[in-house]
Amino acid sequence: MDKHNKRSFAERTAVNDSLLTRESWKVFQIMAEFVEGFERLATIRPSVSIFGSARTVPGDPYYQLTEEIAWALSDAGFSVISGGGPGLMEAANKGAFMGASPSVGLNISLPHEQVANEYQDIAVNFRHFFSRKVMFVKYASAYVVLPGGFGTLDELAEILTLVQTGKSRRIPILLVSSSFWAGLIDWFKKHLVEEGMIDSHDLDLFKVLDEPQEVVDAIFSYYESRGFEPSAEERERLLDL
């Protein structure tokens, strides 16, 4: 190896070592996010995670619907968790903020779109989507999914996968607005079920509803015979999320 190649190798090694050091230290930042999330959210049970578009503006029917659902849930004794940003996340926090139970925002740093809304009793900040997503699931007694884009679909797919595979406990997964979700559910049936990608019983993992009171009633009905606290076996599952 000539001197030029040796120098290039040494330079590349130095760069790689520097990147490895930065990535190794990133572990502590991730760890800090989990620790803060666990400490701040451990006392908010029972809680409901609400998802929906960041781009929906106040005055839109979906915004009003989300606000009404969150308010009803808050007055029924549920802390309400949202992504902490604008749109339907803001509507969820706003409704909960006006209710009797805590309004929780799991805020994420993004290059655009995400600006923390002002309706948060508890605000937790994240840099990493994956640690934030754990917090949405870990303390939730139910998932309420309003119309939204890729981020909303990502959260829906996440909880369906976790429950389907047994990595998380079974909780109510409630899709709100039957007209919005109809096409996706038809696609589930015509392609995922018929082509053997999922079992037909997997469609029972979620319900489609339209009214705020239906959401509240569905959650109470699910827990009527068992209570909101996870069982010992469910707590073990949640430790391995």
HUVEN-V683556 format. One record per pair of residues at least 12 apart in sequence whose C-alpha atoms are under 8 Angstrom apart, sorted by sequence separation. I is the first residue (numbers start at 1). J is the second residue. If there is no record, write none. Layout:
i-><I I>
j-><J J>
This chain:
i-><80 81 93 80 105 80 103 104 105 107 109 79 103 104 105 106 107 108 109 102 103 104 105 106 107 108 109 102 103 104 105 106 107 108 84 85 102 104 106 108 67 70 71 74 75 80 84 108 66 70 74 79 80 81 82 83 84 85 97 133 137 69 70 71 72 73 77 78 79 80 81 82 83 84 97 63 67 70 71 72 75 76 77 78 79 80 81 82 83 84 93 97 108 48 63 66 67 70 71 74 75 79 81 83 94 62 66 67 69 70 71 74 75 93 94 106 64 67 68 71 72 74 86 90 93 181 63 67 71 74 85 86 90 143 145 58 66 67 85 86 90 142 143 144 145 146 147 48 50 56 57 85 86 141 142 143 144 145 146 147 178 46 47 48 49 50 51 54 55 56 57 84 85 86 141 142 143 144 145 146 175 177 178 46 47 48 49 50 51 54 55 56 84 85 142 144 173 174 175 176 177 178 45 46 47 48 49 54 55 58 84 147 172 173 174 175 176 177 45 47 53 54 147 172 173 174 175 176 44 52 53 54 172 174 176 52 53 84 51 52 51 164 50 84 164 174 50 163 160 172 172 172 81 44 88 54 54 169 168 169 168 169 167 168 144 166 167 167 168 167 142 66 40 40 62 62 37 49 141 36 49 49 33 47 48 49 51 33 46 47 48 49 50 51 52 53 45 46 47 48 49 50 51 52 53 54 44 45 46 47 48 49 50 51 52 53 45 48 50 52 53 34 38 42 51 52 30 33 37 41 53 53 52 138 30 51 138 51 134 72 76 72 69 69 73 68 69 72 65 69 65 69 46 46 45>
j-><92 93 105 93 120 96 119 120 121 123 125 96 120 121 122 123 124 125 126 120 121 122 123 124 125 126 127 121 122 123 124 125 126 127 104 105 122 124 126 128 88 91 92 95 96 101 105 129 88 92 96 101 102 103 104 105 106 107 119 155 159 92 93 94 95 96 100 101 102 103 104 105 106 107 120 87 91 94 95 96 99 100 101 102 103 104 105 106 107 108 117 121 132 73 88 91 92 95 96 99 100 104 106 108 119 88 92 93 95 96 97 100 101 119 120 132 91 94 95 98 99 101 113 117 120 208 91 95 99 102 113 114 118 171 173 87 95 96 114 115 119 171 172 173 174 175 176 78 80 86 87 115 116 171 172 173 174 175 176 177 208 77 78 79 80 81 82 85 86 87 88 115 116 117 172 173 174 175 176 177 206 208 209 78 79 80 81 82 83 86 87 88 116 117 174 176 205 206 207 208 209 210 78 79 80 81 82 87 88 91 117 180 205 206 207 208 209 210 79 81 87 88 181 206 207 208 209 210 79 87 88 89 207 209 211 88 89 120 88 89 89 202 89 123 205 215 92 205 205 218 219 222 136 102 146 113 114 234 234 237 237 238 237 238 215 237 238 240 241 241 219 146 122 124 146 147 124 136 228 124 137 140 125 139 140 141 143 126 139 140 141 142 143 144 145 146 139 140 141 142 143 144 145 146 147 148 139 140 141 142 143 144 145 146 147 148 141 144 146 148 149 131 135 139 148 149 128 131 135 139 151 152 152 238 131 152 241 155 241 212 216 213 211 212 216 212 213 216 211 215 212 216 228 229 229>
